[in-house]
Amino acid sequence: MSRKLVTPLLRPPHHGEDGDVPGWVMITVMSAGIVAILTAIAGPELARILEQALASVGG
């Protein structure tokens, strides 16, 4: 095959964007913050519910 035909097949297409890294970092940090806040607020209640459920199954 001609090199002109093979080269584009071996190289991924370039769309002119390298991605939005700061946006993904912000989303990841905000998601971790939301999980931490929800765990702090609802964690003890969820632990109590889990303990009750395990106690009822274990007999």
ABEGO torsion letter per residue (X at the ends): XBAAAAAAAABBBBAGBAEBAAAAAAAAAAAAAAAAAAAAAAAAAAAAAAAAAAAAAAX
